[in-house]
Amino acid sequence: MTIRASTGLESLGEPDRMSTVFFYKASTGDRLHLLDRSYLFNVATYACNVDEKYIYTYSYQPDQSWTIYNCDLSGDTYMQEDYVFAHSCYFRLCFKRVDGAVFLDADAARVNEIISFTGASHARGQEAGVSGGEVSGVNGQGAGDDGCERSGDGGCEGSEVRGQESGGARSSAWIAGECERLVRRIDAKRTEDSLLFALLSDTHFTVNGTWPDTLESLKTVHSMVGFDGIIHLGDMTDGMVTAAATRQYAGDVISSIYALGAELFIAIGNHDTNYFMSNAEAFSIDEQCELYLSHSDAYTVRKQGEPWYYKDFPGHGLRSIFLHSFDYEQEKRYGFSSDCLRWLKKTLDNTPDTCHILVFSHLTPMVGLQCWTDCIRGGDELVDCLERFNTEAQKGRVLAYINGHNHADHVYANLSFPIVSIGCSKTEYFAEHKPEGSHTPMRRLGEVSQELWDALVVNPKEKRLDFLRFGAGNDRCV
């Protein structure tokens, strides 16, 4: 793999080059030192700024990095002398051999014998975790845990997310203030019979993005009120990079949420399959289950190999059902398989009479409630299944169908149960590709509207759902 001098983007199929997959964070005065002089190295740097087209237009950065390439890499800038960073930035490395030979897996495996990265001072190096640091993720080959501050590694083993400042100046003051306002509203709605969930969707993790702020807000509110679970409705990342990079990014998001101490429930999204823009390194169903669902098998009911499952809260009379809604191997990729629908019907029929039901999915079941496809496979059958259950023998027990994907808020109330869409956690604002009647709130970096997630208060006995908004948008009750 090489890094293209013209764009700063990665490019596969270059056997005489070896490059880092991940973005690394450097501060002024940090140093790269070549250890093996049978190689040369090149440095591409990226400014910690955000191109607002990724917020205010329908656009995805190909390497999932909200940074701006400094155009400082060329075929003439390969070197062997030390490289000292003049400014704080993100960076990636590209190597070639002095003898011009092709690279082998063995070269990637010994990358930390080829180059080292050192903080400008011992104190700062220790703080950032980079003193004598190692580089991992070279040419798609992971090198294990590293000491260098890689983008996205903050969630590993429960540690804080670092090296991903949001587009403006990071400030905890507005996060703390919004947390306090949300907690007051939670306290006003919560009862002894209710359940409380954090509900978010479409985080679309990017390097230099806003995930650290989202995590901080979740952590703060959870410490104050205690969630009964955290629900993520899919699209943790953009799904446009190598399988190794997506596993790292998504895995870090999952582990950082899991470290908060609440049960995590995920509905797999279309981007989570790593197929966006026809990515050649898409995940199989088994790989999706392993990455996104295996962590929750200890407290959910799921058969091996099936990407749908449920969780019971018997003390509160609630069954939460999570569906799978995208298969890139099908001609009609969006939708619900016949196996999923059979499982749903059986699960509904076997639900205890004392339980109410919430259904979660990344995708809405109705074509008119989204803008990305003119066919949702199995969608009509899914709606019919829920309608029959909810209007015949088991009247009114389906409290709602809740989905993400639309990147907009919307409530559809023309069935016996509401279909509720929630906006995207990713900082994004544009009006295109949104269903009629939906609401997309304005978003800005560095202020409360940057964030968007809900505290969901579920009161099954009253058949009441309160969606209490953190950040952009409004509270809703169904």
C-alpha positions in Angstrom: 0.0 0.0 0.0 1.2 3.5 -0.7 0.0 7.0 0.3 -0.9 9.1 -2.8 1.1 12.3 -2.9 -1.7 14.2 -4.7 -4.5 13.3 -2.2 -2.9 11.9 0.9 -5.2 8.8 0.5 -4.2 5.2 0.8 -3.9 3.1 -2.3 -3.6 -0.7 -2.4 -1.7 -2.8 -5.0 1.7 -1.2 -4.6 4.1 -4.0 -3.9 7.3 -1.8 -3.6 5.6 0.4 -0.9 4.6 -0.3 2.7 2.4 2.2 4.6 0.6 2.7 7.9 -3.2 2.1 7.8 -4.0 4.2 10.9 -3.5 7.9 11.5 -1.2 8.9 14.4 -1.2 12.0 16.5 2.0 14.1 16.8 2.7 17.2 18.8 5.3 20.0 18.0 8.8 18.6 18.5 8.0 14.9 18.4 10.5 12.9 16.4 10.6 10.0 14.0 13.9 8.1 13.9 14.9 5.5 11.3 16.4 2.4 13.0 17.2 0.3 9.9 18.9 2.1 7.0 18.0 -0.5 4.4 14.7 1.5 4.3 13.6 5.0 3.5 10.5 6.6 4.9 8.1 9.4 3.9 5.7 11.4 6.1 2.3 12.6 5.1 0.8 15.1 7.6 -2.8 16.1 8.1 -4.0 19.3 9.8 -6.4 18.9 12.7 -9.1 20.9 10.9 -12.5 19.8 9.6 -13.6 20.5 6.0 -17.2 21.5 6.6 -18.4 19.8 3.5 -18.5 16.6 5.5 -21.0 18.2 7.8 -23.2 20.3 5.5 -23.3 18.2 2.4 -23.8 14.5 1.7 -20.1 13.5 1.6 -17.9 11.0 3.2 -14.1 11.3 3.6 -12.6 8.2 1.8 -10.1 7.4 4.6 -12.6 8.2 7.4 -10.5 11.2 8.6 -11.8 14.6 9.4 -8.4 16.2 8.7 -7.0 18.2 5.9 -4.0 16.8 4.0 -1.0 19.2 4.0 0.2 18.1 0.6 3.7 17.6 2.0 4.5 14.1 0.6 6.1 13.4 -2.8 8.3 11.0 -4.5 11.3 13.3 -3.7 10.7 13.4 0.1 11.8 9.9 1.1 14.4 10.3 3.8 16.6 8.5 6.3 17.4 11.5 8.6 15.3 12.2 11.7 11.9 13.9 11.0 10.9 16.5 13.6 7.2 17.6 13.6 7.0 21.4 13.3 3.3 21.5 14.3 0.7 19.3 16.0 -1.0 17.1 13.4 -2.0 13.6 12.4 0.4 11.7 10.2 0.9 8.5 8.2 4.1 6.8 7.0 5.1 5.3 3.7 8.2 3.2 3.3 10.3 1.9 0.4 13.4 -0.3 0.4 16.8 1.1 -0.6 17.3 -1.9 -2.9 13.9 -1.3 -4.5 12.6 -4.8 -3.6 9.0 -5.6 -2.9 7.7 -5.8 0.6 6.8 -9.0 2.4 4.7 -9.7 5.5 8.0 -10.1 7.4 8.7 -6.4 6.7 5.4 -5.3 8.3 6.0 -7.6 11.3 9.2 -5.9 12.2 8.1 -2.3 11.6 9.1 -1.3 15.1 12.6 -2.4 14.3 12.6 -0.1 11.3 11.4 3.2 12.8 10.6 4.7 16.2 8.5 7.7 17.4 9.4 9.7 20.4 7.7 12.6 22.3 9.5 15.9 22.5 9.9 15.6 26.2 9.8 12.6 28.6 6.9 14.1 30.5 4.8 14.7 27.4 5.8 11.4 25.9 4.5 9.6 29.0 1.3 11.6 29.0 0.5 10.8 25.4 1.7 7.3 25.6 4.2 7.7 22.8 7.7 7.8 24.5 9.6 5.1 22.7 6.4 4.4 20.9 5.7 1.7 18.4 3.8 1.8 15.1 1.1 -0.7 14.3 -1.3 -1.4 11.4 1.4 -1.3 8.7 0.2 -2.4 5.2 -2.8 -4.0 6.9 -0.7 -6.0 9.3 -1.5 -5.2 13.0 1.5 -5.2 15.3 -0.5 -5.7 18.5 -0.8 -3.1 21.2 1.4 -0.1 20.6 2.6 2.8 22.6 2.0 5.4 19.9 -1.2 7.4 20.0 -3.1 5.9 17.1 -6.4 7.4 16.1 -9.3 5.6 17.7 -7.3 3.5 20.2 -8.6 5.3 23.3 -11.3 2.8 24.0 -9.0 -0.2 24.3 -9.1 -1.9 27.7 -11.4 0.7 29.0 -9.0 3.7 28.7 -10.0 7.2 27.7 -10.4 8.1 24.1 -7.5 10.4 23.1 -6.0 12.0 20.0 -9.3 12.9 18.4 -10.1 16.5 19.3 -13.3 17.6 17.8 -13.2 20.2 15.0 -13.4 23.2 17.4 -11.7 23.7 20.8 -12.7 20.8 23.1 -14.6 22.1 26.1 -16.3 20.0 28.8 -18.3 23.0 30.1 -21.1 22.8 27.5 -21.2 19.0 27.8 -21.5 19.2 31.6 -24.3 21.8 31.3 -26.3 19.7 28.8 -25.8 16.6 31.0 -27.3 18.5 34.0 -30.3 19.7 31.9 -30.9 16.2 30.6 -30.7 14.6 34.1 -33.3 17.0 35.4 -35.7 15.9 32.6 -34.9 12.2 33.2 -35.7 12.6 36.9 -39.1 14.2 36.0 -40.1 11.3 33.8 -38.5 8.3 35.5 -40.6 6.1 37.8 -40.0 2.9 39.8 -41.6 0.9 37.0 -39.7 2.5 34.1 -36.4 1.5 32.3 -33.8 4.0 31.1 -31.7 3.6 28.0 -29.2 5.7 26.2 -30.2 5.5 22.5 -27.9 6.6 19.7 -27.4 5.8 16.0 -25.1 6.5 13.1 -22.0 7.7 14.9 -20.0 7.2 11.7 -16.7 7.3 13.6 -14.0 9.3 11.9 -10.4 10.3 12.9 -10.5 13.8 14.5 -14.2 13.5 14.8 -16.6 14.1 17.8 -16.8 10.6 19.3 -14.8 11.6 22.4 -17.4 14.2 23.2 -20.2 11.7 22.7 -18.5 9.3 25.0 -17.9 11.9 27.6 -21.6 12.9 27.6 -22.7 9.2 27.9 -20.3 8.6 30.7 -21.3 11.7 32.6 -25.1 11.0 32.4 -24.6 7.3 33.2 -22.7 8.2 36.3 -25.5 10.5 37.4 -28.6 8.3 36.7 -27.4 4.8 35.7 -28.6 3.5 32.3 -30.3 0.1 32.2 -28.6 -0.3 28.8 -27.0 1.5 25.9 -28.6 0.9 22.5 -26.7 1.7 19.3 -28.8 1.4 16.1 -25.9 0.9 13.8 -23.4 2.6 11.4 -20.6 2.9 14.0 -18.2 3.7 11.2 -18.4 4.7 7.5 -17.3 1.2 6.4 -15.0 2.5 3.6 -11.6 1.5 4.8 -9.8 -1.9 5.1 -11.3 -4.6 7.2 -8.5 -4.3 9.7 -9.1 -0.6 10.1 -12.9 -0.9 10.5 -12.4 -3.7 13.1 -10.1 -1.4 15.0 -12.4 1.7 14.8 -15.6 -0.1 15.5 -14.0 -2.3 18.2 -12.7 0.9 19.9 -16.2 2.4 19.9 -17.7 -0.8 21.3 -15.1 -1.3 24.0 -15.3 2.4 25.1 -19.1 2.1 25.5 -18.7 -1.3 27.2 -16.2 0.2 29.7 -19.0 2.5 31.0 -20.5 -0.5 32.8 -23.9 -0.7 31.2 -25.1 -3.5 28.9 -24.7 -2.6 25.2 -27.2 -3.6 22.5 -26.4 -3.1 18.8 -28.5 -3.3 15.7 -26.1 -3.8 12.8 -26.3 -1.1 10.1 -25.5 -1.1 6.4 -22.2 0.7 6.9 -21.2 -1.8 9.6 -20.9 -4.4 6.9 -17.8 -2.5 5.5 -19.5 -2.5 2.1 -20.1 1.2 1.6 -19.0 2.4 -1.8 -18.7 -1.3 -2.8 -15.7 -1.8 -0.4 -13.9 -5.0 -1.5 -13.2 -6.0 2.1 -16.8 -6.4 3.3 -17.7 -8.5 6.3 -19.6 -11.8 6.1 -22.6 -12.3 8.4 -20.4 -14.4 10.8 -17.8 -11.6 10.9 -20.5 -9.0 11.6 -21.8 -11.2 14.5 -18.4 -11.6 15.9 -17.5 -7.9 15.8 -20.8 -6.4 16.9 -22.8 -9.0 18.8 -20.6 -11.5 20.5 -19.9 -9.2 23.4 -23.6 -9.2 24.4 -24.2 -12.9 24.1 -23.8 -13.3 27.9 -27.1 -11.3 28.5 -29.1 -11.7 25.3 -30.8 -14.6 23.5 -29.2 -15.2 20.1 -28.4 -18.4 18.1 -24.9 -18.6 16.7 -24.6 -17.2 13.2 -27.8 -15.2 13.4 -27.6 -11.4 13.5 -30.9 -10.9 15.3 -31.7 -11.4 19.0 -33.7 -10.3 21.9 -33.3 -9.2 25.5 -35.9 -9.6 28.3 -36.4 -7.3 31.2 -38.8 -9.5 33.2 -39.0 -7.2 36.2 -40.4 -4.5 34.0 -42.5 -6.6 31.5 -40.4 -5.7 28.4 -38.9 -7.7 25.6 -36.6 -5.8 23.3 -36.1 -7.3 19.8 -33.1 -6.4 17.6 -33.3 -7.1 13.8 -30.8 -7.2 10.9 -31.7 -5.1 7.9 -28.9 -5.2 5.2 -27.3 -7.9 3.2 -24.9 -6.8 0.5 -24.9 -10.2 -1.1 -28.6 -9.9 -2.1 -29.8 -8.1 -5.2 -32.1 -6.1 -3.0 -29.6 -5.3 -0.3 -31.9 -3.4 2.1 -34.4 -5.4 4.0 -35.2 -8.4 6.2 -34.5 -12.0 5.3 -37.2 -14.7 5.3 -35.2 -16.4 8.1 -35.3 -13.2 10.2 -39.0 -12.8 9.6 -39.7 -16.4 10.6 -37.6 -15.9 13.8 -39.5 -12.7 14.5 -42.9 -14.4 14.3 -41.8 -17.2 16.5 -40.3 -14.8 19.0 -43.4 -12.7 19.1 -45.6 -15.8 19.6 -43.4 -17.0 22.4 -43.3 -13.7 24.3 -44.8 -14.0 27.7 -48.3 -12.5 28.0 -47.0 -10.1 30.6 -44.4 -8.6 28.3 -44.7 -5.5 26.1 -42.4 -5.3 23.1 -40.0 -2.8 21.5 -38.5 -3.6 18.1 -35.2 -2.0 17.1 -33.4 -2.0 13.8 -31.1 0.2 11.8 -33.6 0.4 8.9 -37.3 1.4 8.8 -39.5 -1.4 7.4 -41.4 1.0 5.1 -40.1 2.3 1.8 -41.8 5.7 2.2 -40.0 6.4 5.5 -36.5 6.5 4.0 -34.8 7.9 0.8 -32.2 5.3 -0.1 -34.0 2.5 -1.9 -37.3 1.9 -3.7 -37.5 -1.6 -2.3 -37.1 -2.9 1.3 -37.0 -6.7 1.1 -39.5 -8.2 3.5 -40.6 -4.9 4.8 -44.3 -5.3 4.1 -44.3 -8.8 5.6 -42.6 -7.4 8.7 -45.2 -4.6 9.2 -48.0 -7.1 8.6 -46.5 -9.5 11.2 -46.3 -6.7 13.8 -49.7 -5.4 13.0 -51.4 -8.8 13.3 -49.7 -9.5 16.6 -50.6 -6.0 17.9 -54.2 -5.8 16.8 -55.5 -9.4 17.3 -54.8 -11.6 20.3 -52.1 -9.4 21.8 -53.6 -5.9 21.4 -51.3 -3.0 22.0 -48.3 -4.9 23.2 -45.9 -3.5 20.6 -44.9 -0.2 22.0 -42.9 1.0 19.0 -40.5 0.2 16.2 -37.4 2.3 16.6 -34.7 2.8 13.8 -31.8 4.9 12.8 -30.4 5.2 9.2 -32.4 8.3 8.1 -30.1 10.7 9.9 -33.3 12.6 10.9 -36.0 12.6 13.5 -39.4 11.3 12.5 -42.5 9.6 14.0 -44.9 7.7 11.8 -48.3 7.1 13.6 -50.5 5.5 11.0 -50.2 2.0 12.3 -51.2 0.4 15.6 -47.7 1.1 16.8 -45.5 4.1 16.1 -42.3 3.9 13.9 -39.8 6.2 15.4 -36.6 7.4 13.6 -33.8 9.1 15.5 -31.2 11.5 14.1 -27.6 10.7 13.7 -25.0 11.0 16.4 -22.5 12.2 13.7 -22.3 16.0 13.5 -24.2 16.4 10.2 -26.8 18.9 8.8 -28.3 18.9 5.3 -31.8 18.6 4.0 -31.2 16.1 1.1 -32.1 12.4 1.3 -34.6 12.9 4.2 -38.1 11.4 4.3 -41.1 13.7 4.0 -42.2 15.0 7.4 -38.9 14.4 9.1 -36.9 16.9 11.1 -33.1 17.5 10.7 -31.8 19.9 13.4 -29.0 22.3 12.8 -25.6 21.1 13.9 -22.4 23.0 14.8 -19.0 21.8 16.1 -18.0 22.9 19.6 -21.4 23.6 21.0 -24.4 21.6 22.3 -25.9 21.1 18.8 -22.7 19.1 17.9 -24.2 16.1 19.8 -27.4 14.1 19.3 -28.6 11.1 21.3 -31.6 10.3 23.4 -32.2 9.2 26.9 -35.1 6.8 26.4 -37.5 6.3 29.3 -39.7 3.3 28.8 -42.8 2.8 31.0 -44.4 -0.4 29.7 -47.4 -0.3 32.1 -48.4 3.2 30.8 -47.4 2.3 27.3 -45.3 5.4 27.2 -41.9 6.2 25.7 -40.1 9.5 26.4 -37.3 10.4 24.1 -35.3 13.0 26.0 -32.7 14.6 23.7 -29.1 15.4 24.5 -27.9 18.0 22.1 -29.6 19.0 18.8 -33.3 18.4 18.4 -36.3 18.1 20.7 -37.8 15.8 23.3 -40.5 13.5 22.0 -43.2 11.4 23.7 -45.1 8.5 22.1 
